[in-house]
Amino acid sequence: MTSSEPVPAHVQPSVTAVTRHDIFGYLRGISSPWWGKLDEVTFLESLYDLDRPPSDSMIPTVRADIQQHRLNNYDLPDDWIFEDPRLELCEGPDEVLLAFLARTVHPEVAAGVEEAMRQVEELNRLLAPDGWGLRSYGFLSGRPIYTPVRVPPTGPLIPLPLNDDDTGKLELVLGQAYSLLDCAGEETARDLLRTAVLTLRHDGGIYHPNPGDRWTEATYEAVLTVERELLPTCTPEVRDVLWRTLQSVFTQLGRLDVQDLVVEGDSRPLPSIPPDWRTQAAAPATPIVRGLRLPFSSTEFDVTARDFTDLEIRGSQDGSGFHYLYDTRARRMITDFVLDDRPQVATLCSVTVIKKGDTFTPRIKLWKKDKRKAGEVSATQTVPETGTTRAIKALVDTGDVHENFWKVVNFLQGCTGLSTPGDSLQLVAGNQDQLAQLLTGQDRTTVLGAVRTAMGGGLTEEDIRLISNRKEQLRRFERLLTDHDYFRQEESLATTRGAEAVWQAFFETNQWIFGYGLNLIACESIDDGKLERITAGANIFGGAGKRIDAIMRSKGLISSMLFCEIKTHDTELLAKTPYRAGVFQASKELGGGVAQVQKTVSKAQQFISHEFLTRIHDDDGTPTGVELSTTRPRQVVVIGSLREFTHNGAVNPEKINSFELYRTSIQDVEIITFDELYQRACFIVEDR
């Protein structure tokens, strides 16, 4: 039995038994029969030779079978065709099934054009994961005629509707995104999804409270929870790729209310603690005086959580020739690298720096730190040059910690002036010609390290960063202010909130400009995180709600808080028309920005009003160790440009007077324009 319009055959059917079962179930459930406006025989005559003699004479032809069982006896159900092996719909070639489906929606068969279109839409949804679909190729009396075509597989089917808490369907959404990323060759973003969990979080004005943006009470954000160890690989670029892919899936599923993607690290499980943990706990590492533990500085460096860029080699100031590794962030000497830390035993790598001529050679020893409870006898060893002793449990090989061990080794091999075995690059301070020859073609880190060595170690990493980067960033700052086309180009690359997102991203990257530019009081972000933070709801004061464009602290013995709202350099400062002759009122955006920062500060203080000092927490609730004074936090609005008050090079005295009178009258809120912020940054960097 053959089809009257055969399609090129495939050896293995690509329409699976699962898909066929779903298709037959759908056809059984619709109101019209599969033969439509025709009778069964007329419908099948266009697809099959109903009178071909059977191989077994005891089995009648299909035409005779239909006549006997469907017309005379009526003892076969309407869906007999799906199970009859002679018609090959259940287990036959793809082409037989597809020709049958195309016939069911033919204008001669389907009851109406709208019904046919609905049927094609559902059939295409079921066929898409197996790489097939129905497409119109012509018209009969204005009605489309469909034919089967190959289409790219779409991945897993997702039953609709997709609700907020449909865990199983969200898992399919994740699988769909994984498939799309795999086809696009986005390996980093794809691999992040292998162990990720996707949820939908209702916003309700809690996470995105800024007025005037696209967030409403009915919007959602997709939350992708990944393994905490993989979180550093989720760069802004990778996050954008993930969001574009997930957004395309949500759009096809009709979830247009999902507006953004948040990538978070999973929470670590709490450790298993035995009932007798008090008797097993290790003795305090530092002495206890009047119930308080004295914070003696440790000489250990955790390679699993810290960045080697904080380390440098220093020499003793007493002229003894002793050299050591120094942690510039924690301001302490480092003698041991923690490779693995467990409740009773830690694995460490001891590094001693030996200077020979103009080079440094590391001496490495692996050991187990004994962390048992007090009173048990353990071997001790004196740390060279420091005079301190440490409890030694055993010497070990590096088999179970080799990855962390080689982190240390690779760091040492990349250090300027260190001579280590192997083929790694070694740079030793010499004359200028030798140094220039060695630096040719090297990466920036190597070049900067060599410059520091050539200058005798007096140039810090911050000095190098200031010289190499800040003038360039000032030029970019100026271009953003003055070059309209350049700013629009940058705005087209921003993923959220338009023009404000350009400045937010610029200040996040260059927090030094933002800090130094406010009243020339040195400021920095609250911790090592972003300027933009949540300050109400779930927040940095108690851990998750209200966002502020920048929250910073002053640098000093005691830090105080500063809240900042960032608008754009093109935002109008004054209303276009005068309120009275010579009197100009503040623009809606300026007044709104002032009100917004005041409201944010007021809500934040409601959480901490009972304290004069408050502790800062990460977004997940982890304390950061930062304490701030909460008495009258400073409030700043960065907005607009003074160029607004000029015309043909001349300043409008009435406008500048109205603006200055307004901003000096606002209590507790400083209004600073972008061009003023730029000039103050120039003063810091270039002394002009």
Phi, psi and omega per residue, in radians:
M1 nan 2.188 -3.039
T2 -2.204 2.740 3.069
S3 -1.353 2.560 3.140
S4 -1.298 -0.374 3.116
E5 -2.250 1.335 -3.055
P6 -1.170 2.537 3.032
V7 -1.835 2.620 3.138
P8 -0.849 2.261 -3.002
A9 -1.325 2.666 3.042
H10 -2.090 2.459 -3.064
V11 -1.111 -0.852 -3.135
Q12 -1.912 2.248 3.106
P13 -1.063 2.349 3.094
S14 -1.673 -0.311 3.029
V15 -1.446 1.900 -2.988
T16 -1.287 2.922 3.094
A17 -1.092 -0.561 3.117
V18 -1.126 -0.813 3.125
T19 -1.110 -0.748 3.132
R20 -1.058 -0.731 3.121
H21 -1.066 -0.751 3.130
D22 -1.142 -0.682 3.141
I23 -1.142 -0.790 3.141
F24 -1.120 -0.684 3.093
G25 -1.095 -0.677 3.110
Y26 -1.147 -0.787 -3.119
L27 -1.144 -0.569 3.100
R28 -1.188 -0.523 -3.013
G29 -1.550 -0.244 -3.123
I30 -1.367 2.824 -3.005
S31 -1.247 -0.644 -3.102
S32 -1.581 2.586 3.138
P33 -1.273 2.908 -3.090
W34 -1.157 -0.414 -3.139
W35 -1.524 -0.056 3.009
G36 1.057 -2.268 -3.096
K37 -1.412 -0.142 -3.125
L38 -1.644 3.137 2.921
D39 -1.679 2.924 -3.019
E40 -1.055 -0.759 -3.086
V41 -1.133 -0.809 -3.141
T42 -1.079 -0.712 3.119
F43 -1.055 -0.837 -3.032
L44 -1.322 -0.408 -3.127
E45 -1.079 -0.500 -3.136
S46 -1.363 -0.193 -3.092
L47 -2.005 -0.571 -2.992
Y48 -2.255 2.726 2.937
D49 -1.521 1.644 -3.018
L50 -1.252 -0.261 -3.074
D51 -1.866 0.159 3.129
R52 -1.141 2.337 -3.112
P53 -1.109 2.422 3.125
P54 -1.344 2.779 3.104
S55 -1.226 -0.514 3.111
D56 -1.876 2.045 -3.057
S57 -1.120 -0.321 3.140
M58 -1.319 -0.306 -3.107
I59 -1.722 2.126 -3.117
P60 -1.227 2.978 3.033
T61 -1.208 2.871 3.133
V62 -1.115 -0.687 3.133
R63 -1.055 -0.803 3.135
A64 -1.153 -0.637 3.140
D65 -1.120 -0.748 3.114
I66 -1.123 -0.744 -3.129
Q67 -1.065 -0.717 -3.059
Q68 -1.325 -0.874 -2.959
H69 -1.614 -0.425 -3.112
R70 -1.737 -0.470 -3.094
L71 -1.867 -0.759 -3.100
N72 -1.406 -1.049 -3.063
N73 -1.560 -0.493 -3.059
Y74 0.898 0.859 -3.123
D75 -1.944 0.262 3.013
L76 -2.001 2.431 3.130
P77 -1.225 2.894 -3.125
D78 -1.084 -0.499 -3.069
D79 -1.668 0.400 -3.108
W80 -1.020 -0.505 -3.029
I81 -1.121 -0.529 -3.062
F82 -1.253 -0.397 -3.087
E83 -1.856 -0.173 -3.089
D84 -1.281 2.027 -3.076
P85 -1.134 -0.391 -3.118
R86 -1.170 -0.463 -3.108
L87 -1.609 -0.179 2.978
E88 1.045 0.490 3.095
L89 -1.400 -0.592 -3.054
C90 -1.390 -0.718 -3.044
E91 -2.292 0.185 -3.072
G92 -1.527 -2.952 3.137
P93 -1.109 2.709 3.102
D94 -0.985 -0.700 -3.013
E95 -1.098 -0.582 3.127
V96 -1.168 -0.841 3.131
L97 -1.091 -0.781 -3.073
L98 -1.158 -0.673 3.084
A99 -1.116 -0.671 3.092
F100 -1.082 -0.813 -3.114
L101 -1.123 -0.721 3.119
A102 -1.084 -0.600 3.133
R103 -1.197 -0.595 -3.104
T104 -1.147 -0.421 -3.127
V105 -1.871 0.212 3.103
H106 -1.183 2.537 -3.132
P107 -0.980 -0.485 3.121
E108 -1.303 -0.308 -3.043
V109 -1.882 -0.867 -3.051
A110 -1.122 2.537 -3.089
A111 -1.170 -0.617 -3.126
G112 -2.762 2.845 -3.072
V113 -1.182 -0.660 3.140
E114 -1.161 -0.729 3.103
E115 -1.105 -0.706 3.118
A116 -1.107 -0.708 -3.137
M117 -1.145 -0.721 3.089
R118 -1.104 -0.692 -3.139
Q119 -1.171 -0.725 3.105
V120 -1.098 -0.724 -3.137
E121 -1.044 -0.787 -3.128
E122 -1.233 -0.703 3.108
L123 -1.102 -0.703 3.110
N124 -1.128 -0.630 3.102
R125 -1.119 -0.672 -3.135
L126 -1.322 -0.578 -3.102
L127 -1.438 -0.415 -2.988
A128 -0.987 -0.744 -3.138
P129 -1.072 -0.417 3.128
D130 -1.668 0.082 3.018
G131 1.498 0.428 3.103
W132 -2.244 2.764 3.071
G133 -2.822 2.893 3.077
L134 -1.853 2.246 3.139
R135 -2.272 2.523 3.111
S136 -1.301 2.419 3.127
Y137 -2.207 -0.082 3.135
G138 -2.975 3.139 -3.093
F139 -2.357 2.535 3.068
L140 -2.201 1.952 -3.066
S141 0.971 0.667 3.114
G142 1.415 0.013 -3.135
R143 -1.840 2.422 -3.045
P144 -1.215 2.511 3.001
I145 -1.909 2.260 -3.012
Y146 -1.828 2.636 3.067
T147 -2.413 2.598 3.118
P148 -1.277 2.415 3.104
V149 -2.392 2.710 3.036
R150 -1.349 2.400 3.089
V151 -2.350 2.728 3.071
P152 -1.087 2.355 3.100
P153 -1.005 2.408 -3.057
T154 -1.699 -0.055 -3.119
G155 1.568 -2.860 -3.009
P156 -1.181 2.559 3.055
L157 -1.376 2.527 -3.136
I158 -2.173 1.863 -3.141
P159 -1.055 2.450 3.116
L160 -1.779 2.710 -0.007
P161 -1.375 2.784 3.079
L162 -1.711 1.839 -3.108
N163 -1.587 2.939 -3.037
D164 -1.063 -0.649 -3.019
D165 -1.861 0.355 3.121
D166 -1.401 1.460 -3.059
T167 -1.035 -0.760 -3.116
G168 -1.124 -0.713 3.136
K169 -1.218 -0.652 3.098
L170 -1.145 -0.541 3.054
E171 -1.140 -0.641 3.073
L172 -1.204 -0.643 3.057
V173 -1.022 -0.757 3.122
L174 -1.111 -0.715 3.099
G175 -1.138 -0.649 3.092
Q176 -1.108 -0.787 3.118
A177 -1.102 -0.700 3.106
Y178 -1.028 -0.775 -3.127
S179 -1.110 -0.754 3.140
L180 -1.135 -0.722 3.116
L181 -1.149 -0.646 3.123
D182 -1.134 -0.740 3.119
C183 -1.155 -0.558 -3.118
A184 -1.447 -0.092 -3.137
G185 1.334 0.283 3.119
E186 -1.512 1.393 -2.976
E187 -1.207 -0.724 -3.099
T188 -1.103 -0.847 3.115
A189 -1.124 -0.685 3.137
R190 -1.069 -0.811 -3.069
D191 -1.182 -0.429 3.079
L192 -1.130 -0.433 -3.078
L193 -1.482 -0.176 -3.058
R194 -0.988 -0.745 -3.100
T195 -2.065 0.257 -3.073
A196 -1.411 2.838 3.071
V197 -2.195 2.342 -3.115
L198 -1.936 2.295 3.058
T199 -2.375 2.855 3.059
L200 -1.967 2.296 -3.095
R201 -2.064 2.117 3.124
H202 -1.207 2.268 -3.054
D203 -1.360 -1.041 3.105
G204 1.087 0.376 3.139
G205 1.374 0.142 -3.105
I206 -1.520 -0.836 -3.049
Y207 -1.552 -0.431 -3.140
H208 -2.300 1.340 -3.007
P209 -1.533 0.014 -3.049
N210 -1.165 2.208 3.136
P211 -1.240 2.602 3.065
G212 1.548 -0.127 3.100
D213 -1.620 -3.013 -3.023
R214 -1.446 0.017 -3.098
W215 -1.508 2.353 3.116
T216 -2.318 -3.089 3.109
E217 -1.124 -0.331 -3.038
A218 -1.803 0.100 -3.058
T219 -1.629 2.789 -3.112
Y220 -2.256 2.819 2.927
E221 -2.223 2.488 3.088
A222 -1.435 2.295 -3.139
V223 -1.961 2.038 3.128
L224 -1.840 1.978 -3.133
T225 -1.722 2.062 -3.112
V226 -2.012 2.901 3.080
E227 -1.054 2.367 -3.053
R228 -1.013 -0.568 3.137
E229 -1.184 -0.430 -3.122
L230 -1.577 -0.150 -3.053
L231 -1.014 -0.681 3.130
P232 -1.079 -0.415 -3.141
T233 -1.342 -0.204 -3.138
C234 -1.514 1.298 3.099
T235 -1.222 2.911 3.086
P236 -0.958 -0.617 3.128
E237 -1.158 -0.788 3.131
V238 -1.119 -0.715 3.128
R239 -1.079 -0.668 3.116
D240 -1.144 -0.697 3.110
V241 -1.107 -0.761 3.120
L242 -1.056 -0.789 -3.083
W243 -1.167 -0.746 3.132
R244 -1.045 -0.688 -3.131
T245 -1.221 -0.841 3.129
L246 -1.118 -0.644 -3.140
Q247 -1.100 -0.662 3.114
S248 -1.123 -0.644 3.107
V249 -1.198 -0.812 3.140
F250 -1.071 -0.644 -3.140
T251 -1.113 -0.773 3.127
Q252 -1.139 -0.462 3.136
L253 -1.568 0.034 3.086
G254 1.450 0.154 3.129
R255 -1.633 1.195 3.127
L256 -1.279 -0.176 -3.136
D257 -1.408 -0.113 3.069
V258 -1.480 1.935 -2.909
Q259 -1.751 -0.376 -3.011
D260 -2.782 2.969 3.138
L261 -2.108 2.338 3.031
V262 -2.060 2.227 3.118
V263 -1.854 2.164 -3.091
E264 -2.228 2.677 3.035
G265 -1.468 2.566 3.136
D266 -1.236 2.670 3.108
S267 -1.384 2.384 -3.119
R268 -1.316 2.473 3.101
P269 -1.180 2.578 3.092
L270 -1.199 2.541 -3.116
P271 -1.175 2.685 3.078
S272 -1.417 2.134 -3.054
I273 -2.009 2.207 3.095
P274 -1.262 2.747 -3.138
P275 -1.039 -0.554 -3.099
D276 -1.699 0.627 -3.055
W277 -1.092 -0.483 -3.125
R278 -1.133 -0.673 -3.133
T279 -1.332 -0.390 -3.136
Q280 -1.617 -0.181 -3.068
A281 -1.130 2.511 3.137
A282 -1.226 2.702 3.083
A283 -1.150 2.645 3.132
P284 -0.997 2.416 3.121
A285 -1.328 -0.301 3.132
T286 -2.243 2.673 -3.124
P287 -1.153 2.663 3.134
I288 -1.900 2.218 -3.126
V289 -2.190 2.106 3.111
R290 0.904 0.694 3.065
G291 1.422 -0.019 -3.139
L292 -1.969 2.401 3.109
R293 -1.517 2.208 -3.127
L294 -1.324 2.283 -3.069
P295 -1.448 1.226 3.060
F296 -1.147 2.471 -3.095
S297 -1.274 2.392 3.090
S298 -1.595 2.657 3.084
T299 -1.839 0.352 3.139
E300 -1.751 2.590 -3.118
F301 -2.242 2.081 -3.090
D302 -1.473 1.903 -3.078
V303 -1.297 -0.283 -3.136
T304 -1.406 -0.282 -3.039
A305 -2.218 -0.173 -3.042
R306 -2.008 2.884 -3.094
D307 -1.860 2.246 -3.115
F308 -1.136 -0.277 -3.139
T309 -1.160 -0.233 3.099
D310 -1.392 -0.124 -3.054
L311 -1.755 2.581 3.017
E312 -2.623 2.830 3.117
I313 -1.617 2.267 3.126
R314 -2.211 2.724 3.084
G315 -1.884 2.708 -3.135
S316 -1.162 2.489 -3.129
Q317 -1.404 -0.150 -3.089
D318 -1.582 0.106 3.110
G319 1.320 0.247 -3.112
S320 -1.354 -0.237 -3.119
G321 1.525 -0.028 -3.135
F322 -1.279 2.293 3.095
H323 -2.094 2.601 -3.052
Y324 -2.649 2.857 3.042
L325 -1.467 2.426 -3.053
Y326 -2.251 2.282 3.096
D327 -1.539 1.880 -3.050
T328 -1.251 -0.437 3.137
R329 -1.364 -0.840 -3.112
A330 -1.512 -0.146 3.127
R331 0.979 1.044 3.132
R332 -2.691 2.747 3.084
M333 -1.335 2.545 3.133
I334 -2.039 2.204 3.084
T335 -2.024 -0.414 -3.048
D336 -2.376 2.485 3.062
F337 -1.871 2.172 -3.136
V338 -1.426 2.010 3.121
L339 -1.616 -0.529 -3.110
D340 -2.765 2.335 -3.072
D341 -2.240 2.029 -3.142
R342 -2.133 2.946 -3.008
P343 -0.946 -0.682 -3.059
Q344 -1.994 -0.379 -3.101
V345 -2.396 2.375 3.044
A346 -2.086 2.526 3.091
T347 -1.766 2.175 -3.079
L348 -2.259 2.776 3.066
C349 -2.117 2.022 -3.139
S350 -1.562 2.273 -3.126
V351 -2.155 2.141 3.051
T352 -2.016 2.280 -3.091
V353 -1.672 2.136 3.121
I354 -1.968 2.209 3.125
K355 -1.678 2.236 3.073
K356 -2.248 1.857 -3.089
G357 1.179 -2.162 -3.138
D358 -1.710 0.096 -3.107
T359 -2.069 2.835 3.105
F360 -2.076 2.405 3.131
T361 -2.119 2.247 3.124
P362 -1.476 2.473 2.988
R363 -1.919 2.127 -2.984
I364 -2.018 2.356 3.080
K365 -2.419 2.268 3.087
L366 -1.701 2.372 -3.106
W367 -2.647 2.827 3.095
K368 -1.823 2.226 3.108
K369 -1.529 2.234 -3.135
D370 -1.494 2.062 -3.119
K371 -1.994 0.465 -3.102
R372 -1.228 2.947 -3.081
K373 -1.187 2.788 -3.110
A374 -1.100 2.583 3.107
G375 1.778 -0.398 3.101
E376 -1.477 2.440 -3.076
V377 -1.370 2.296 3.083
S378 -2.461 2.700 3.123
A379 -1.246 2.557 3.120
T380 -2.169 2.767 3.118
Q381 -2.534 2.496 3.127
T382 -1.535 2.303 3.109
V383 -1.319 2.215 -3.133
P384 -0.969 2.413 3.031
E385 1.266 -0.351 -3.105
T386 -1.715 -0.447 3.140
G387 1.403 -0.080 3.129
T388 -1.456 2.756 3.115
T389 -1.968 2.708 3.124
R390 -2.409 2.611 -3.122
A391 -1.469 2.113 -3.103
I392 -1.812 2.231 3.068
K393 -1.651 -0.786 -3.122
A394 -2.980 2.773 2.909
L395 -1.512 2.506 -3.068
V396 -2.366 2.850 2.981
D397 -1.599 3.017 -3.000
T398 -1.700 0.304 -3.037
G399 -0.996 -0.770 -3.042
D400 -1.575 -0.027 3.131
V401 -2.344 0.476 -3.001
H402 -1.110 -0.535 -3.121
E403 -1.161 -0.828 3.122
N404 -1.177 -0.612 3.097
F405 -1.052 -0.762 -3.109
W406 -1.303 -0.345 2.952
K407 -1.017 -0.775 3.125
V408 -1.138 -0.817 -3.095
V409 -1.071 -0.779 -3.138
N410 -1.114 -0.644 3.077
F411 -1.095 -0.805 -3.134
L412 -1.124 -0.665 3.136
Q413 -1.172 -0.455 3.140
G414 -1.552 -0.048 -3.108
C415 -1.305 2.369 3.073
T416 -1.120 2.236 3.077
G417 1.566 -0.174 3.120
L418 -1.525 2.268 3.102
S419 -1.780 1.971 -3.123
T420 -2.213 2.729 3.135
P421 -1.083 2.671 3.092
G422 1.871 -2.953 -3.044
D423 -1.789 0.296 -3.110
S424 -1.229 2.729 -3.094
L425 -1.183 2.384 3.086
Q426 -2.152 2.203 3.104
L427 -2.062 2.161 3.127
V428 -2.162 2.341 -3.098
A429 -1.005 2.254 3.087
G430 -2.519 -2.628 3.116
N431 -1.337 3.019 -3.028
Q432 -1.137 -0.688 -3.127
D433 -1.109 -0.760 3.132
Q434 -1.116 -0.746 -3.121
L435 -1.113 -0.755 3.130
A436 -1.099 -0.686 3.134
Q437 -1.149 -0.711 -3.132
L438 -1.175 -0.595 -3.045
L439 -1.432 -0.215 -3.092
T440 -1.046 2.141 3.091
G441 1.418 0.044 -3.111
Q442 -1.481 2.845 3.139
D443 -1.353 2.961 -3.032
R444 -1.084 -0.703 -3.126
T445 -1.047 -0.766 3.135
T446 -1.125 -0.752 -3.119
V447 -1.094 -0.789 -3.125
L448 -1.133 -0.666 3.088
G449 -1.111 -0.686 3.136
A450 -1.171 -0.662 3.111
V451 -1.093 -0.727 3.113
R452 -1.073 -0.746 3.136
T453 -1.114 -0.767 -3.103
A454 -1.100 -0.482 -3.118
M455 -1.633 0.202 3.033
G456 1.402 0.325 3.071
G457 1.451 -0.001 -3.109
G458 -1.366 -0.284 -3.119
L459 -1.629 2.060 -3.123
T460 -1.489 2.970 3.107
E461 -1.097 -0.638 3.108
E462 -1.127 -0.681 3.091
D463 -1.083 -0.773 -3.129
I464 -1.109 -0.744 3.134
R465 -1.110 -0.648 3.122
L466 -1.101 -0.780 -3.090
I467 -1.209 -0.780 -2.970
S468 -1.461 -0.374 -2.948
N469 -2.140 -0.653 -2.934
R470 -1.217 -0.612 3.083
K471 -1.155 -0.654 3.093
E472 -1.113 -0.693 3.129
Q473 -1.207 -0.564 3.058
L474 -1.126 -0.698 3.095
R475 -1.102 -0.687 3.099
R476 -1.164 -0.687 3.078
F477 -0.992 -0.839 -3.127
E478 -1.105 -0.684 -3.113
R479 -1.191 -0.661 3.078
L480 -1.091 -0.580 -3.123
L481 -1.336 -0.596 -2.935
T482 -1.956 -0.399 -3.065
D483 -1.774 1.754 -3.067
H484 -1.076 -0.771 -3.110
D485 -1.128 -0.690 3.127
Y486 -1.127 -0.719 3.141
F487 -1.139 -0.721 3.134
R488 -1.137 -0.599 3.074
Q489 -1.119 -0.752 3.095
E490 -1.143 -0.645 -3.136
E491 -1.138 -0.606 3.136
S492 -1.163 -0.386 3.130
L493 -1.530 -0.275 -3.123
A494 -1.260 2.490 -3.065
T495 -1.649 -0.272 -3.088
T496 -2.526 2.544 2.904
R497 1.100 0.310 2.959
G498 1.108 -2.299 -2.999
A499 -1.101 -0.643 3.140
E500 -1.087 -0.539 -3.133
A501 -1.154 -0.525 3.118
V502 -1.105 -0.853 -3.132
W503 -1.217 -0.647 3.111
Q504 -1.040 -0.806 3.135
A505 -1.139 -0.666 -3.130
F506 -1.137 -0.771 -3.126
F507 -1.263 -0.554 3.061
E508 -1.066 -0.690 -3.135
T509 -1.325 -0.511 -3.051
N510 -2.191 1.119 -3.100
Q511 -1.126 -0.392 3.127
W512 -1.091 -0.645 3.105
I513 -1.129 -0.783 -3.087
F514 -1.148 -0.747 -3.094
G515 -1.221 -0.894 -3.081
Y516 -1.156 -0.393 -3.018
G517 -1.446 -0.082 -3.063
L518 -1.770 1.739 -3.140
N519 1.015 0.320 3.139
L520 1.002 0.422 2.986
I521 -1.684 2.162 -3.084
A522 -1.083 2.148 3.141
C523 -2.225 2.756 3.082
E524 -2.580 2.950 3.099
S525 -1.109 2.783 -3.090
I526 -0.939 -0.765 3.076
D527 -2.460 -2.645 3.138
D528 -1.403 0.114 -3.067
G529 -1.551 -2.764 -3.070
K530 -1.391 2.888 3.011
L531 -1.262 -0.781 -3.126
E532 -1.249 2.104 -3.070
R533 -2.415 2.848 3.052
I534 -1.563 2.260 -3.063
T535 -2.097 -0.160 3.113
A536 -2.454 2.730 -2.959
G537 1.413 -2.350 3.031
A538 -1.412 2.046 -2.822
N539 -2.529 -3.109 -3.111
I540 -1.254 -0.274 3.132
F541 -1.502 -0.415 3.096
G542 -2.463 0.034 3.010
G543 1.721 1.301 2.628
A544 2.602 nan nan
G545 nan -1.911 -3.007
K546 -1.118 2.304 3.135
R547 -1.742 2.536 3.017
I548 -2.220 2.477 -3.061
D549 -1.056 -0.591 3.088
A550 -2.684 2.285 2.961
I551 -2.215 2.183 -3.024
M552 -2.297 3.049 3.052
R553 -2.303 2.569 3.068
S554 -1.300 2.676 3.131
K555 -1.664 2.134 -3.127
G556 3.122 -3.092 -3.140
L557 -1.035 -0.695 3.036
I558 -2.161 2.229 -3.100
S559 -1.551 2.524 3.013
S560 -2.097 2.788 -3.010
M561 -1.568 2.657 3.051
L562 -2.441 2.195 3.101
F563 -1.869 2.402 -3.067
C564 -2.387 2.377 3.037
E565 -1.915 2.199 -3.065
I566 -1.879 2.119 3.027
K567 -1.763 -2.425 3.100
T568 -2.244 2.856 -3.127
H569 -1.245 -0.314 3.126
D570 -1.626 -0.060 -3.135
T571 -1.146 2.322 -3.122
E572 -1.217 2.436 3.113
L573 -1.576 -0.634 -3.113
L574 -2.168 2.726 3.048
A575 -1.106 2.606 -3.052
K576 -1.174 -0.635 -3.127
T577 -1.837 2.494 -3.132
P578 -1.175 2.550 3.081
Y579 -1.270 -0.736 2.981
R580 -2.422 3.007 3.121
A581 -1.016 2.086 3.122
G582 1.361 0.074 -3.119
V583 -2.107 2.131 3.130
F584 -2.060 2.304 3.127
Q585 -1.620 2.784 3.125
A586 -1.097 2.550 3.123
S587 -1.197 2.873 3.114
K588 -1.073 -0.706 -3.122
E589 -1.188 -0.687 3.129
L590 -1.162 -0.840 3.102
G591 -1.077 -0.682 3.116
G592 -1.162 -0.680 3.118
G593 -1.105 -0.727 3.098
V594 -1.106 -0.809 3.139
A595 -1.108 -0.637 -3.100
Q596 -1.161 -0.809 -3.128
V597 -1.194 -0.605 3.086
Q598 -1.127 -0.740 -3.134
K599 -1.163 -0.700 -3.138
T600 -1.104 -0.766 3.118
V601 -1.109 -0.735 -3.138
S602 -1.060 -0.773 -3.140
K603 -1.181 -0.677 3.133
A604 -1.123 -0.695 -3.124
Q605 -1.200 -0.403 3.082
Q606 -1.100 -0.496 3.133
F607 -1.363 -0.436 -2.941
I608 -2.211 0.246 -3.016
S609 -1.141 -0.344 -3.102
H610 -1.478 -0.026 -3.101
E611 -2.176 2.547 2.985
F612 -1.539 -0.448 3.043
L613 -2.146 2.456 3.130
T614 -2.288 2.615 3.113
R615 -1.650 2.512 -3.123
I616 -1.713 2.452 -3.130
H617 -2.116 2.670 2.973
D618 -1.192 2.970 -3.126
D619 -1.057 -0.473 -3.131
D620 -1.575 0.088 3.095
G621 1.707 -0.020 -3.120
T622 -1.322 2.231 3.092
P623 -1.089 2.450 -3.137
T624 -1.683 -0.210 -3.080
G625 1.535 -0.017 -3.123
V626 -1.613 2.300 3.069
E627 -2.081 2.431 -3.064
L628 -2.247 2.597 2.945
S629 -1.350 2.304 -3.076
T630 -1.872 0.243 -3.121
T631 -1.418 2.015 3.098
R632 0.813 1.220 3.116
P633 -1.027 2.492 3.069
R634 -1.255 2.591 -3.105
Q635 -2.288 2.311 -3.071
V636 -2.330 2.455 2.980
V637 -2.106 2.089 3.074
V638 -1.731 2.066 -2.969
I639 -2.750 2.501 2.917
G640 1.106 -2.891 -3.128
S641 -2.600 2.547 3.115
L642 -1.198 -0.227 3.082
R643 -1.066 -0.337 3.120
E644 -1.045 -0.451 -3.053
F645 -1.651 0.146 -3.122
T646 -1.958 2.663 3.082
H647 -2.583 2.079 -3.091
N648 0.959 0.685 3.083
G649 1.461 -0.111 -3.125
A650 -1.850 2.536 -3.116
V651 -1.572 2.352 3.045
N652 -1.402 1.883 -3.036
P653 -1.141 -0.562 -3.120
E654 -1.195 -0.694 3.137
K655 -1.199 -0.834 -3.115
I656 -1.123 -0.607 3.110
N657 -1.153 -0.765 3.130
S658 -1.102 -0.699 -3.132
F659 -1.161 -0.806 -3.108
E660 -1.135 -0.690 3.103
L661 -1.091 -0.667 -3.131
Y662 -1.191 -0.879 -3.020
R663 -1.267 -0.453 3.088
T664 -1.383 -0.248 -3.133
S665 -1.581 -0.211 -3.106
I666 -1.408 2.028 -3.102
Q667 -1.304 2.313 3.033
D668 1.272 -0.064 -3.128
V669 -2.086 2.131 3.058
E670 -1.664 2.267 3.080
I671 -1.832 2.090 -3.127
I672 -2.221 2.378 -3.130
T673 -1.532 2.817 -3.101
F674 -1.122 -0.659 -3.139
D675 -1.228 -0.554 3.037
E676 -1.152 -0.723 3.109
L677 -1.101 -0.676 3.113
Y678 -1.125 -0.784 -3.125
Q679 -1.129 -0.636 3.101
R680 -1.188 -0.656 3.071
A681 -1.144 -0.667 3.078
C682 -1.067 -0.672 3.131
F683 -1.094 -0.674 -3.136
I684 -1.200 -0.772 -3.011
V685 -1.468 -0.758 -2.982
E686 -2.009 0.036 3.116
D687 1.007 0.797 3.109
R688 -2.476 nan nan
